[in-house]
Amino acid sequence: MPKMKTKSSCKKRFKVTASGRVKSGQAGKRHGMIKRSTKFIRSARGTTVMSTPDEKIIKSMMPYSR
């Protein structure tokens, strides 16, 4: 059986934690920061852990990340 391929877009954007959760960068921070509140900008720093249904989709595209 040949190896399964990992989606290149997923390996660039997501990391899988030791417990199996998927980490990703916060959304909504590329442009338009003037109209965003300071509270939003503060809370959107760093990375976030994805929701369980979204994790399922990402993990199917990253077969060797478990």
CHARMM internal coordinates of N, CA and C (Angstrom, degrees):
IC EDIT
DIST 1 N 1 CA 1.4564
DIST 1 CA 1 C 1.5283
ANGL 1 N 1 CA 1 C 109.14
DIST 1 C 2 N 1.3350
ANGL 1 CA 1 C 2 N 118.23
DIHE 1 N 1 CA 1 C 2 N 129.54
DIST 2 N 2 CA 1.4747
ANGL 1 C 2 N 2 CA 118.59
DIHE 1 CA 1 C 2 N 2 CA 178.61
DIST 2 CA 2 C 1.5217
ANGL 2 N 2 CA 2 C 111.55
DIHE 1 C 2 N 2 CA 2 C -73.60
DIST 2 C 3 N 1.3254
ANGL 2 CA 2 C 3 N 114.89
DIHE 2 N 2 CA 2 C 3 N 162.24
DIST 3 N 3 CA 1.4584
ANGL 2 C 3 N 3 CA 119.66
DIHE 2 CA 2 C 3 N 3 CA 178.18
DIST 3 CA 3 C 1.5227
ANGL 3 N 3 CA 3 C 110.04
DIHE 2 C 3 N 3 CA 3 C -67.98
DIST 3 C 4 N 1.3314
ANGL 3 CA 3 C 4 N 115.50
DIHE 3 N 3 CA 3 C 4 N 147.44
DIST 4 N 4 CA 1.4667
ANGL 3 C 4 N 4 CA 120.40
DIHE 3 CA 3 C 4 N 4 CA 174.10
DIST 4 CA 4 C 1.5199
ANGL 4 N 4 CA 4 C 108.31
DIHE 3 C 4 N 4 CA 4 C -82.13
DIST 4 C 5 N 1.3216
ANGL 4 CA 4 C 5 N 116.13
DIHE 4 N 4 CA 4 C 5 N 148.09
DIST 5 N 5 CA 1.4630
ANGL 4 C 5 N 5 CA 119.10
DIHE 4 CA 4 C 5 N 5 CA -179.20
DIST 5 CA 5 C 1.5244
ANGL 5 N 5 CA 5 C 110.60
DIHE 4 C 5 N 5 CA 5 C -95.07
DIST 5 C 6 N 1.3311
ANGL 5 CA 5 C 6 N 114.99
DIHE 5 N 5 CA 5 C 6 N 142.85
DIST 6 N 6 CA 1.4621
ANGL 5 C 6 N 6 CA 122.57
DIHE 5 CA 5 C 6 N 6 CA 174.33
DIST 6 CA 6 C 1.5182
ANGL 6 N 6 CA 6 C 107.95
DIHE 5 C 6 N 6 CA 6 C -87.92
DIST 6 C 7 N 1.3317
ANGL 6 CA 6 C 7 N 117.18
DIHE 6 N 6 CA 6 C 7 N 138.43
DIST 7 N 7 CA 1.4635
ANGL 6 C 7 N 7 CA 120.90
DIHE 6 CA 6 C 7 N 7 CA 175.58
DIST 7 CA 7 C 1.5245
ANGL 7 N 7 CA 7 C 108.88
DIHE 6 C 7 N 7 CA 7 C -64.37
DIST 7 C 8 N 1.3247
ANGL 7 CA 7 C 8 N 117.58
DIHE 7 N 7 CA 7 C 8 N 125.06
DIST 8 N 8 CA 1.4575
ANGL 7 C 8 N 8 CA 121.51
DIHE 7 CA 7 C 8 N 8 CA -177.94
DIST 8 CA 8 C 1.5232
ANGL 8 N 8 CA 8 C 111.73
DIHE 7 C 8 N 8 CA 8 C -61.93
DIST 8 C 9 N 1.3261
ANGL 8 CA 8 C 9 N 116.68
DIHE 8 N 8 CA 8 C 9 N -36.04
DIST 9 N 9 CA 1.4719
ANGL 8 C 9 N 9 CA 119.40
DIHE 8 CA 8 C 9 N 9 CA -179.88
DIST 9 CA 9 C 1.5215
ANGL 9 N 9 CA 9 C 111.08
DIHE 8 C 9 N 9 CA 9 C -65.02
DIST 9 C 10 N 1.3144
ANGL 9 CA 9 C 10 N 117.60
DIHE 9 N 9 CA 9 C 10 N -34.13
DIST 10 N 10 CA 1.4695
ANGL 9 C 10 N 10 CA 121.11
DIHE 9 CA 9 C 10 N 10 CA -179.02
DIST 10 CA 10 C 1.5184
ANGL 10 N 10 CA 10 C 111.70
DIHE 9 C 10 N 10 CA 10 C -74.00
DIST 10 C 11 N 1.3219
ANGL 10 CA 10 C 11 N 117.39
DIHE 10 N 10 CA 10 C 11 N -40.74
DIST 11 N 11 CA 1.4643
ANGL 10 C 11 N 11 CA 118.03
DIHE 10 CA 10 C 11 N 11 CA -178.13
DIST 11 CA 11 C 1.5201
ANGL 11 N 11 CA 11 C 111.48
DIHE 10 C 11 N 11 CA 11 C -68.60
DIST 11 C 12 N 1.3373
ANGL 11 CA 11 C 12 N 117.10
DIHE 11 N 11 CA 11 C 12 N -22.67
DIST 12 N 12 CA 1.4640
ANGL 11 C 12 N 12 CA 120.45
DIHE 11 CA 11 C 12 N 12 CA 176.78
DIST 12 CA 12 C 1.5245
ANGL 12 N 12 CA 12 C 111.93
DIHE 11 C 12 N 12 CA 12 C -79.79
DIST 12 C 13 N 1.3317
ANGL 12 CA 12 C 13 N 118.07
DIHE 12 N 12 CA 12 C 13 N -30.05
DIST 13 N 13 CA 1.4612
ANGL 12 C 13 N 13 CA 121.21
DIHE 12 CA 12 C 13 N 13 CA -169.70
DIST 13 CA 13 C 1.5189
ANGL 13 N 13 CA 13 C 115.40
DIHE 12 C 13 N 13 CA 13 C -104.03
DIST 13 C 14 N 1.3277
ANGL 13 CA 13 C 14 N 118.52
DIHE 13 N 13 CA 13 C 14 N -21.93
DIST 14 N 14 CA 1.4566
ANGL 13 C 14 N 14 CA 121.13
DIHE 13 CA 13 C 14 N 14 CA -171.45
DIST 14 CA 14 C 1.5158
ANGL 14 N 14 CA 14 C 111.79
DIHE 13 C 14 N 14 CA 14 C -127.72
DIST 14 C 15 N 1.3486
ANGL 14 CA 14 C 15 N 115.30
DIHE 14 N 14 CA 14 C 15 N 150.76
DIST 15 N 15 CA 1.4567
ANGL 14 C 15 N 15 CA 121.95
DIHE 14 CA 14 C 15 N 15 CA 173.09
DIST 15 CA 15 C 1.5190
ANGL 15 N 15 CA 15 C 107.43
DIHE 14 C 15 N 15 CA 15 C -128.45
DIST 15 C 16 N 1.3206
ANGL 15 CA 15 C 16 N 116.76
DIHE 15 N 15 CA 15 C 16 N 146.04
DIST 16 N 16 CA 1.4596
ANGL 15 C 16 N 16 CA 120.97
DIHE 15 CA 15 C 16 N 16 CA 177.69
DIST 16 CA 16 C 1.5222
ANGL 16 N 16 CA 16 C 108.03
DIHE 15 C 16 N 16 CA 16 C -102.98
DIST 16 C 17 N 1.3369
ANGL 16 CA 16 C 17 N 116.82
DIHE 16 N 16 CA 16 C 17 N 129.36
DIST 17 N 17 CA 1.4616
ANGL 16 C 17 N 17 CA 121.80
DIHE 16 CA 16 C 17 N 17 CA -178.56
DIST 17 CA 17 C 1.5254
ANGL 17 N 17 CA 17 C 109.98
DIHE 16 C 17 N 17 CA 17 C -78.03
DIST 17 C 18 N 1.3203
ANGL 17 CA 17 C 18 N 115.80
DIHE 17 N 17 CA 17 C 18 N 172.28
DIST 18 N 18 CA 1.4686
ANGL 17 C 18 N 18 CA 121.31
DIHE 17 CA 17 C 18 N 18 CA -179.19
DIST 18 CA 18 C 1.5227
ANGL 18 N 18 CA 18 C 111.53
DIHE 17 C 18 N 18 CA 18 C -63.10
DIST 18 C 19 N 1.3342
ANGL 18 CA 18 C 19 N 116.81
DIHE 18 N 18 CA 18 C 19 N -30.85
DIST 19 N 19 CA 1.4640
ANGL 18 C 19 N 19 CA 119.99
DIHE 18 CA 18 C 19 N 19 CA -179.99
DIST 19 CA 19 C 1.5238
ANGL 19 N 19 CA 19 C 112.02
DIHE 18 C 19 N 19 CA 19 C -85.50
DIST 19 C 20 N 1.3383
ANGL 19 CA 19 C 20 N 117.55
DIHE 19 N 19 CA 19 C 20 N -2.22
DIST 20 N 20 CA 1.4635
ANGL 19 C 20 N 20 CA 120.31
DIHE 19 CA 19 C 20 N 20 CA 175.87
DIST 20 CA 20 C 1.5145
ANGL 20 N 20 CA 20 C 115.10
DIHE 19 C 20 N 20 CA 20 C 97.96
DIST 20 C 21 N 1.3407
ANGL 20 CA 20 C 21 N 117.87
DIHE 20 N 20 CA 20 C 21 N 1.56
DIST 21 N 21 CA 1.4674
ANGL 20 C 21 N 21 CA 120.33
DIHE 20 CA 20 C 21 N 21 CA 176.83
DIST 21 CA 21 C 1.5245
ANGL 21 N 21 CA 21 C 109.08
DIHE 20 C 21 N 21 CA 21 C -79.01
DIST 21 C 22 N 1.3364
ANGL 21 CA 21 C 22 N 117.23
DIHE 21 N 21 CA 21 C 22 N 162.84
DIST 22 N 22 CA 1.4586
ANGL 21 C 22 N 22 CA 121.49
DIHE 21 CA 21 C 22 N 22 CA -179.08
DIST 22 CA 22 C 1.5235
ANGL 22 N 22 CA 22 C 109.29
DIHE 21 C 22 N 22 CA 22 C -110.21
DIST 22 C 23 N 1.3410
ANGL 22 CA 22 C 23 N 116.39
DIHE 22 N 22 CA 22 C 23 N 125.12
DIST 23 N 23 CA 1.4583
ANGL 22 C 23 N 23 CA 122.33
DIHE 22 CA 22 C 23 N 23 CA 177.63
DIST 23 CA 23 C 1.5169
ANGL 23 N 23 CA 23 C 109.13
DIHE 22 C 23 N 23 CA 23 C -97.62
DIST 23 C 24 N 1.3482
ANGL 23 CA 23 C 24 N 115.50
DIHE 23 N 23 CA 23 C 24 N 143.45
DIST 24 N 24 CA 1.4594
ANGL 23 C 24 N 24 CA 120.22
DIHE 23 CA 23 C 24 N 24 CA 175.52
DIST 24 CA 24 C 1.5133
ANGL 24 N 24 CA 24 C 109.00
DIHE 23 C 24 N 24 CA 24 C -146.53
DIST 24 C 25 N 1.3185
ANGL 24 CA 24 C 25 N 115.97
DIHE 24 N 24 CA 24 C 25 N 164.20
DIST 25 N 25 CA 1.4498
ANGL 24 C 25 N 25 CA 120.72
DIHE 24 CA 24 C 25 N 25 CA 176.75
DIST 25 CA 25 C 1.5149
ANGL 25 N 25 CA 25 C 110.20
DIHE 24 C 25 N 25 CA 25 C -72.47
DIST 25 C 26 N 1.3220
ANGL 25 CA 25 C 26 N 116.11
DIHE 25 N 25 CA 25 C 26 N 155.30
DIST 26 N 26 CA 1.4569
ANGL 25 C 26 N 26 CA 120.66
DIHE 25 CA 25 C 26 N 26 CA 179.96
DIST 26 CA 26 C 1.5243
ANGL 26 N 26 CA 26 C 110.12
DIHE 25 C 26 N 26 CA 26 C -69.86
DIST 26 C 27 N 1.3165
ANGL 26 CA 26 C 27 N 116.75
DIHE 26 N 26 CA 26 C 27 N 140.93
DIST 27 N 27 CA 1.4591
ANGL 26 C 27 N 27 CA 121.86
DIHE 26 CA 26 C 27 N 27 CA 178.95
DIST 27 CA 27 C 1.5225
ANGL 27 N 27 CA 27 C 110.72
DIHE 26 C 27 N 27 CA 27 C -85.21
DIST 27 C 28 N 1.3229
ANGL 27 CA 27 C 28 N 116.24
DIHE 27 N 27 CA 27 C 28 N 157.34
DIST 28 N 28 CA 1.4541
ANGL 27 C 28 N 28 CA 121.47
DIHE 27 CA 27 C 28 N 28 CA 172.15
DIST 28 CA 28 C 1.5085
ANGL 28 N 28 CA 28 C 115.35
DIHE 27 C 28 N 28 CA 28 C 84.52
DIST 28 C 29 N 1.3536
ANGL 28 CA 28 C 29 N 117.46
DIHE 28 N 28 CA 28 C 29 N 24.03
DIST 29 N 29 CA 1.4621
ANGL 28 C 29 N 29 CA 119.28
DIHE 28 CA 28 C 29 N 29 CA -176.50
DIST 29 CA 29 C 1.5320
ANGL 29 N 29 CA 29 C 113.03
DIHE 28 C 29 N 29 CA 29 C -120.80
DIST 29 C 30 N 1.3024
ANGL 29 CA 29 C 30 N 118.82
DIHE 29 N 29 CA 29 C 30 N 14.78
DIST 30 N 30 CA 1.4725
ANGL 29 C 30 N 30 CA 120.88
DIHE 29 CA 29 C 30 N 30 CA -175.62
DIST 30 CA 30 C 1.5276
ANGL 30 N 30 CA 30 C 112.34
DIHE 29 C 30 N 30 CA 30 C -80.90
DIST 30 C 31 N 1.3072
ANGL 30 CA 30 C 31 N 117.14
DIHE 30 N 30 CA 30 C 31 N -44.44
DIST 31 N 31 CA 1.4667
ANGL 30 C 31 N 31 CA 120.16
DIHE 30 CA 30 C 31 N 31 CA -178.33
DIST 31 CA 31 C 1.5186
ANGL 31 N 31 CA 31 C 108.32
DIHE 30 C 31 N 31 CA 31 C -154.66
DIST 31 C 32 N 1.3350
ANGL 31 CA 31 C 32 N 116.35
DIHE 31 N 31 CA 31 C 32 N 172.19
DIST 32 N 32 CA 1.4638
ANGL 31 C 32 N 32 CA 120.43
DIHE 31 CA 31 C 32 N 32 CA 179.12
DIST 32 CA 32 C 1.5089
ANGL 32 N 32 CA 32 C 113.59
DIHE 31 C 32 N 32 CA 32 C 74.28
DIST 32 C 33 N 1.3456
ANGL 32 CA 32 C 33 N 116.62
DIHE 32 N 32 CA 32 C 33 N 32.12
DIST 33 N 33 CA 1.4579
ANGL 32 C 33 N 33 CA 119.51
DIHE 32 CA 32 C 33 N 33 CA -177.75
DIST 33 CA 33 C 1.5300
ANGL 33 N 33 CA 33 C 112.79
DIHE 32 C 33 N 33 CA 33 C -70.83
DIST 33 C 34 N 1.3348
ANGL 33 CA 33 C 34 N 117.16
DIHE 33 N 33 CA 33 C 34 N -21.49
DIST 34 N 34 CA 1.4744
ANGL 33 C 34 N 34 CA 120.56
DIHE 33 CA 33 C 34 N 34 CA -178.83
DIST 34 CA 34 C 1.5287
ANGL 34 N 34 CA 34 C 110.49
DIHE 33 C 34 N 34 CA 34 C -62.43
DIST 34 C 35 N 1.3286
ANGL 34 CA 34 C 35 N 115.91
DIHE 34 N 34 CA 34 C 35 N -40.16
DIST 35 N 35 CA 1.4693
ANGL 34 C 35 N 35 CA 118.61
DIHE 34 CA 34 C 35 N 35 CA -177.63
DIST 35 CA 35 C 1.5233
ANGL 35 N 35 CA 35 C 113.45
DIHE 34 C 35 N 35 CA 35 C -81.87
DIST 35 C 36 N 1.3267
ANGL 35 CA 35 C 36 N 117.58
DIHE 35 N 35 CA 35 C 36 N -10.62
DIST 36 N 36 CA 1.4598
ANGL 35 C 36 N 36 CA 120.76
DIHE 35 CA 35 C 36 N 36 CA 178.80
DIST 36 CA 36 C 1.5357
ANGL 36 N 36 CA 36 C 109.15
DIHE 35 C 36 N 36 CA 36 C -83.19
DIST 36 C 37 N 1.3173
ANGL 36 CA 36 C 37 N 114.89
DIHE 36 N 36 CA 36 C 37 N 149.54
DIST 37 N 37 CA 1.4712
ANGL 36 C 37 N 37 CA 118.18
DIHE 36 CA 36 C 37 N 37 CA 178.61
DIST 37 CA 37 C 1.5305
ANGL 37 N 37 CA 37 C 109.30
DIHE 36 C 37 N 37 CA 37 C -77.38
DIST 37 C 38 N 1.3181
ANGL 37 CA 37 C 38 N 115.02
DIHE 37 N 37 CA 37 C 38 N 157.19
DIST 38 N 38 CA 1.4720
ANGL 37 C 38 N 38 CA 120.56
DIHE 37 CA 37 C 38 N 38 CA 178.34
DIST 38 CA 38 C 1.5168
ANGL 38 N 38 CA 38 C 110.08
DIHE 37 C 38 N 38 CA 38 C -62.49
DIST 38 C 39 N 1.3152
ANGL 38 CA 38 C 39 N 116.50
DIHE 38 N 38 CA 38 C 39 N -35.10
DIST 39 N 39 CA 1.4728
ANGL 38 C 39 N 39 CA 121.39
DIHE 38 CA 38 C 39 N 39 CA 178.48
DIST 39 CA 39 C 1.5300
ANGL 39 N 39 CA 39 C 110.39
DIHE 38 C 39 N 39 CA 39 C -62.27
DIST 39 C 40 N 1.3280
ANGL 39 CA 39 C 40 N 116.92
DIHE 39 N 39 CA 39 C 40 N -42.52
DIST 40 N 40 CA 1.4708
ANGL 39 C 40 N 40 CA 120.63
DIHE 39 CA 39 C 40 N 40 CA 178.89
DIST 40 CA 40 C 1.5267
ANGL 40 N 40 CA 40 C 110.61
DIHE 39 C 40 N 40 CA 40 C -63.17
DIST 40 C 41 N 1.3290
ANGL 40 CA 40 C 41 N 116.58
DIHE 40 N 40 CA 40 C 41 N -45.77
DIST 41 N 41 CA 1.4653
ANGL 40 C 41 N 41 CA 120.86
DIHE 40 CA 40 C 41 N 41 CA -177.77
DIST 41 CA 41 C 1.5297
ANGL 41 N 41 CA 41 C 110.29
DIHE 40 C 41 N 41 CA 41 C -62.40
DIST 41 C 42 N 1.3215
ANGL 41 CA 41 C 42 N 117.24
DIHE 41 N 41 CA 41 C 42 N -41.52
DIST 42 N 42 CA 1.4733
ANGL 41 C 42 N 42 CA 121.24
DIHE 41 CA 41 C 42 N 42 CA 178.15
DIST 42 CA 42 C 1.5198
ANGL 42 N 42 CA 42 C 111.29
DIHE 41 C 42 N 42 CA 42 C -63.82
DIST 42 C 43 N 1.3273
ANGL 42 CA 42 C 43 N 116.24
DIHE 42 N 42 CA 42 C 43 N -45.81
DIST 43 N 43 CA 1.4660
ANGL 42 C 43 N 43 CA 119.49
DIHE 42 CA 42 C 43 N 43 CA -175.57
DIST 43 CA 43 C 1.5255
ANGL 43 N 43 CA 43 C 112.67
DIHE 42 C 43 N 43 CA 43 C -73.85
DIST 43 C 44 N 1.3286
ANGL 43 CA 43 C 44 N 117.78
DIHE 43 N 43 CA 43 C 44 N -16.79
DIST 44 N 44 CA 1.4643
ANGL 43 C 44 N 44 CA 121.18
DIHE 43 CA 43 C 44 N 44 CA -178.52
DIST 44 CA 44 C 1.5209
ANGL 44 N 44 CA 44 C 112.99
DIHE 43 C 44 N 44 CA 44 C -97.20
DIST 44 C 45 N 1.3201
ANGL 44 CA 44 C 45 N 117.13
DIHE 44 N 44 CA 44 C 45 N 15.92
DIST 45 N 45 CA 1.4639
ANGL 44 C 45 N 45 CA 120.10
DIHE 44 CA 44 C 45 N 45 CA 176.58
DIST 45 CA 45 C 1.5193
ANGL 45 N 45 CA 45 C 110.80
DIHE 44 C 45 N 45 CA 45 C -72.19
DIST 45 C 46 N 1.3246
ANGL 45 CA 45 C 46 N 116.27
DIHE 45 N 45 CA 45 C 46 N 154.08
DIST 46 N 46 CA 1.4611
ANGL 45 C 46 N 46 CA 120.79
DIHE 45 CA 45 C 46 N 46 CA 171.40
DIST 46 CA 46 C 1.5123
ANGL 46 N 46 CA 46 C 113.83
DIHE 45 C 46 N 46 CA 46 C 70.35
DIST 46 C 47 N 1.3133
ANGL 46 CA 46 C 47 N 116.00
DIHE 46 N 46 CA 46 C 47 N -142.91
DIST 47 N 47 CA 1.4617
ANGL 46 C 47 N 47 CA 121.97
DIHE 46 CA 46 C 47 N 47 CA -176.29
DIST 47 CA 47 C 1.5220
ANGL 47 N 47 CA 47 C 109.93
DIHE 46 C 47 N 47 CA 47 C -117.33
DIST 47 C 48 N 1.3255
ANGL 47 CA 47 C 48 N 114.82
DIHE 47 N 47 CA 47 C 48 N 168.20
DIST 48 N 48 CA 1.4553
ANGL 47 C 48 N 48 CA 121.15
DIHE 47 CA 47 C 48 N 48 CA 177.87
DIST 48 CA 48 C 1.5197
ANGL 48 N 48 CA 48 C 109.00
DIHE 47 C 48 N 48 CA 48 C -137.11
DIST 48 C 49 N 1.3217
ANGL 48 CA 48 C 49 N 116.64
DIHE 48 N 48 CA 48 C 49 N 159.30
DIST 49 N 49 CA 1.4627
ANGL 48 C 49 N 49 CA 121.91
DIHE 48 CA 48 C 49 N 49 CA 176.63
DIST 49 CA 49 C 1.5218
ANGL 49 N 49 CA 49 C 107.69
DIHE 48 C 49 N 49 CA 49 C -94.97
DIST 49 C 50 N 1.3189
ANGL 49 CA 49 C 50 N 115.94
DIHE 49 N 49 CA 49 C 50 N 132.85
DIST 50 N 50 CA 1.4591
ANGL 49 C 50 N 50 CA 120.68
DIHE 49 CA 49 C 50 N 50 CA -175.32
DIST 50 CA 50 C 1.5295
ANGL 50 N 50 CA 50 C 111.58
DIHE 49 C 50 N 50 CA 50 C -74.75
DIST 50 C 51 N 1.3262
ANGL 50 CA 50 C 51 N 115.04
DIHE 50 N 50 CA 50 C 51 N 160.95
DIST 51 N 51 CA 1.4590
ANGL 50 C 51 N 51 CA 120.09
DIHE 50 CA 50 C 51 N 51 CA 176.68
DIST 51 CA 51 C 1.5334
ANGL 51 N 51 CA 51 C 109.58
DIHE 50 C 51 N 51 CA 51 C -73.48
DIST 51 C 52 N 1.3157
ANGL 51 CA 51 C 52 N 116.81
DIHE 51 N 51 CA 51 C 52 N 159.97
DIST 52 N 52 CA 1.4634
ANGL 51 C 52 N 52 CA 122.13
DIHE 51 CA 51 C 52 N 52 CA -175.03
DIST 52 CA 52 C 1.5296
ANGL 52 N 52 CA 52 C 113.44
DIHE 51 C 52 N 52 CA 52 C -60.38
DIST 52 C 53 N 1.3483
ANGL 52 CA 52 C 53 N 120.49
DIHE 52 N 52 CA 52 C 53 N -44.54
DIST 53 N 53 CA 1.4736
ANGL 52 C 53 N 53 CA 118.64
DIHE 52 CA 52 C 53 N 53 CA 178.35
DIST 53 CA 53 C 1.5289
ANGL 53 N 53 CA 53 C 112.90
DIHE 52 C 53 N 53 CA 53 C -63.61
DIST 53 C 54 N 1.3361
ANGL 53 CA 53 C 54 N 116.79
DIHE 53 N 53 CA 53 C 54 N -36.14
DIST 54 N 54 CA 1.4657
ANGL 53 C 54 N 54 CA 119.97
DIHE 53 CA 53 C 54 N 54 CA 177.95
DIST 54 CA 54 C 1.5244
ANGL 54 N 54 CA 54 C 111.19
DIHE 53 C 54 N 54 CA 54 C -69.72
DIST 54 C 55 N 1.3271
ANGL 54 CA 54 C 55 N 116.37
DIHE 54 N 54 CA 54 C 55 N -37.62
DIST 55 N 55 CA 1.4657
ANGL 54 C 55 N 55 CA 120.92
DIHE 54 CA 54 C 55 N 55 CA 177.49
DIST 55 CA 55 C 1.5159
ANGL 55 N 55 CA 55 C 111.34
DIHE 54 C 55 N 55 CA 55 C -58.43
DIST 55 C 56 N 1.3111
ANGL 55 CA 55 C 56 N 116.07
DIHE 55 N 55 CA 55 C 56 N -39.89
DIST 56 N 56 CA 1.4673
ANGL 55 C 56 N 56 CA 121.31
DIHE 55 CA 55 C 56 N 56 CA -178.24
DIST 56 CA 56 C 1.5242
ANGL 56 N 56 CA 56 C 110.87
DIHE 55 C 56 N 56 CA 56 C -60.58
DIST 56 C 57 N 1.3321
ANGL 56 CA 56 C 57 N 116.64
DIHE 56 N 56 CA 56 C 57 N -40.56
DIST 57 N 57 CA 1.4678
ANGL 56 C 57 N 57 CA 121.45
DIHE 56 CA 56 C 57 N 57 CA 179.77
DIST 57 CA 57 C 1.5292
ANGL 57 N 57 CA 57 C 110.20
DIHE 56 C 57 N 57 CA 57 C -66.99
DIST 57 C 58 N 1.3306
ANGL 57 CA 57 C 58 N 116.31
DIHE 57 N 57 CA 57 C 58 N -45.41
DIST 58 N 58 CA 1.4627
ANGL 57 C 58 N 58 CA 120.81
DIHE 57 CA 57 C 58 N 58 CA -177.42
DIST 58 CA 58 C 1.5227
ANGL 58 N 58 CA 58 C 111.08
DIHE 57 C 58 N 58 CA 58 C -66.13
DIST 58 C 59 N 1.3248
ANGL 58 CA 58 C 59 N 116.75
DIHE 58 N 58 CA 58 C 59 N -41.70
DIST 59 N 59 CA 1.4589
ANGL 58 C 59 N 59 CA 120.10
DIHE 58 CA 58 C 59 N 59 CA -178.43
DIST 59 CA 59 C 1.5261
ANGL 59 N 59 CA 59 C 112.38
DIHE 58 C 59 N 59 CA 59 C -65.57
DIST 59 C 60 N 1.3342
ANGL 59 CA 59 C 60 N 116.83
DIHE 59 N 59 CA 59 C 60 N -27.96
DIST 60 N 60 CA 1.4599
ANGL 59 C 60 N 60 CA 118.89
DIHE 59 CA 59 C 60 N 60 CA 177.08
DIST 60 CA 60 C 1.5247
ANGL 60 N 60 CA 60 C 111.14
DIHE 59 C 60 N 60 CA 60 C -69.62
DIST 60 C 61 N 1.3189
ANGL 60 CA 60 C 61 N 117.00
DIHE 60 N 60 CA 60 C 61 N -24.39
DIST 61 N 61 CA 1.4613
ANGL 60 C 61 N 61 CA 121.74
DIHE 60 CA 60 C 61 N 61 CA 178.49
DIST 61 CA 61 C 1.5250
ANGL 61 N 61 CA 61 C 112.58
DIHE 60 C 61 N 61 CA 61 C -89.48
DIST 61 C 62 N 1.3400
ANGL 61 CA 61 C 62 N 116.67
DIHE 61 N 61 CA 61 C 62 N -10.50
DIST 62 N 62 CA 1.4639
ANGL 61 C 62 N 62 CA 121.88
DIHE 61 CA 61 C 62 N 62 CA 179.21
DIST 62 CA 62 C 1.5338
ANGL 62 N 62 CA 62 C 109.02
DIHE 61 C 62 N 62 CA 62 C -123.50
DIST 62 C 63 N 1.3251
ANGL 62 CA 62 C 63 N 118.44
DIHE 62 N 62 CA 62 C 63 N 78.14
DIST 63 N 63 CA 1.4663
ANGL 62 C 63 N 63 CA 120.29
DIHE 62 CA 62 C 63 N 63 CA -170.28
DIST 63 CA 63 C 1.5223
ANGL 63 N 63 CA 63 C 115.41
DIHE 62 C 63 N 63 CA 63 C -65.73
DIST 63 C 64 N 1.3381
ANGL 63 CA 63 C 64 N 119.54
DIHE 63 N 63 CA 63 C 64 N -23.87
DIST 64 N 64 CA 1.4593
ANGL 63 C 64 N 64 CA 120.70
DIHE 63 CA 63 C 64 N 64 CA -175.06
DIST 64 CA 64 C 1.5239
ANGL 64 N 64 CA 64 C 112.95
DIHE 63 C 64 N 64 CA 64 C -104.82
DIST 64 C 65 N 1.3201
ANGL 64 CA 64 C 65 N 117.39
DIHE 64 N 64 CA 64 C 65 N 15.55
DIST 65 N 65 CA 1.4649
ANGL 64 C 65 N 65 CA 120.11
DIHE 64 CA 64 C 65 N 65 CA -175.13
DIST 65 CA 65 C 1.5235
ANGL 65 N 65 CA 65 C 113.24
DIHE 64 C 65 N 65 CA 65 C -95.73
DIST 65 C 66 N 1.3284
ANGL 65 CA 65 C 66 N 119.29
DIHE 65 N 65 CA 65 C 66 N 6.01
DIST 66 N 66 CA 1.4612
ANGL 65 C 66 N 66 CA 120.91
DIHE 65 CA 65 C 66 N 66 CA -173.61
DIST 66 CA 66 C 1.4878
ANGL 66 N 66 CA 66 C 112.64
DIHE 65 C 66 N 66 CA 66 C -84.41
END
COOR INIT
IC SEED 1 N 1 CA 1 C
IC BUILD
